[in-house]
Amino acid sequence: MYPAELVKPMREDLTNVGFEELQTADAVDSALAKSGTTLVVVNSVCGCAAANARPGARMSLQNSKRPDHIVTVFAGVDKEAVEKAREYMVPFPPSSPSMALFKDGELVHMLERHHIEGRPAELIAENLIDAYNEHC
């Protein structure tokens, strides 16, 4: 597990723009039980999270259509919440960072690490925006 002071700015990169931080399995269950659409960002300390995933997630929210709820769990920090979130992401294997869009609790769009790593934030935002336009 990473020290809280190390991950604080990485958490705030998303919470400062409105993402709700989920730190327990119950919080994940509650978030995904809500009606409407929910974007779940599995945050991490890796470079592709800093350079691509978090900026892409933030940019995607500038779209006219966006998820009803935006939440995040932190890999390597919030173990219980991340494990629970990943249960909802089956059949996709665990990866971080990653992003999943749910509609009424059902997975409708997934971005795995291999979709994020090495791709510019703008491309990630565009991918998410396409999903928002279809499902939100």
N, C-alpha and C positions, 0 to 999 in steps of 0.2 A: 504494500500500500504506500502511496505517496503522501508526504507531509502536507497538511492542510495549507500551510503558507505557500508552498510551491504551486499548488493547483488553484489557489484563490483567484489570480488574474485570469486563468483559463476558464474557470467557472463563470466569472463576471463578464467574459466576452459574450456569453449568451444571455445570462440573467439580466444584464443591463439593457438588453433590447426586448425583454419581456418573457423569456423562457422561464418556465417554472422548473425548479430543480427537484428531482425525485430521488430520495435517498433510501427508501425502503421498498420492499416487495409490495406491501399494502398500498403505498402511494402510487406505484405503477399500475396495480390492478384498478385502483380508483380512477386514475387518469384515463385508462383505456376503456373503462366502463361508460364514460360519458358519450352522449350522442354527438354526432357530427364528426368532423375530421380532426385528427391529432397527429402532429409531426413529433416524432421522437428522435432526438439526436443523441447518439452514443458518443460522448466527448472523450478525448484522450490527450495525453501529454505529447504525443508524437508530432513531428514537424508537419506532416500532411494535415493534421487537425488544425494547426495554427495557420498554415499558409492557404489551405484549400477548403476544409470542411466548415469551420466556424465562419469564415468570411462568406462562403457560398450560402450557408444557411441564413445568415443575416441579410444578404443581398436579395434572397428569394422572397423575403417578407415585404419587399417594395411593390410586389405585384398586387393588382386590384383584387384578385381572388387569392385567398390564403387560408391556411388551416384555422379552424375554430379554436384550437388549443395547441400550444407549442411547449414541449417539455424536453428535459434533458436528464440523462444519467451519465455518470462519469466512470469509465473503465479504469480499473486499478485503484479506485477509491471507494465507490459505493457498490461493493460486491453484490450484496443482496438485490439491490434495485436493478443492476445490470443483468444479473442472471434471470430475473423475472422478465425484464424487457425482452431479452433474447428468446425466452420461451414463446413469446408472441410472434417472434420473427422467423420461426421455423417455417419452411425447410431451409432457410438460409443459415450457413454456418456462422458462428460468432466472429465478428470482426469489429475493430475499432480503429479509426472512427467509422461510423455508419449512420444512416438515416433511414427512417421508415415512416411512411404515411399510412395511417389507419383511418378507415371510415366506419363509424359505428362499431369499433373494436376489431374490425377485420383488416388485415394487411392488404393494401392495394398498390403499394409502390415501395421499392427497396433500393437503396444505394449502399453497396458494400464498399469496403476499403479499396478494392481494386478499381472501383468506379471513381474514387476520390483521389487516390495517390497519383501524383504526376499530372493531374488535370487542373486547369486554372479555376479559381473560385467562380468566375463568370459562367463557365460551362456547367459547374455543379448547380449554380443558381438557376440556370436555364432548364436543366433537367428537372429540378424541383418545381419550377414554375409550370412546366408542361403537365406535371402530375397534379398541381393545384388546379389548373384550368380544366382538367378532366374530372377531378373528384371533389373539388370544393364548391 
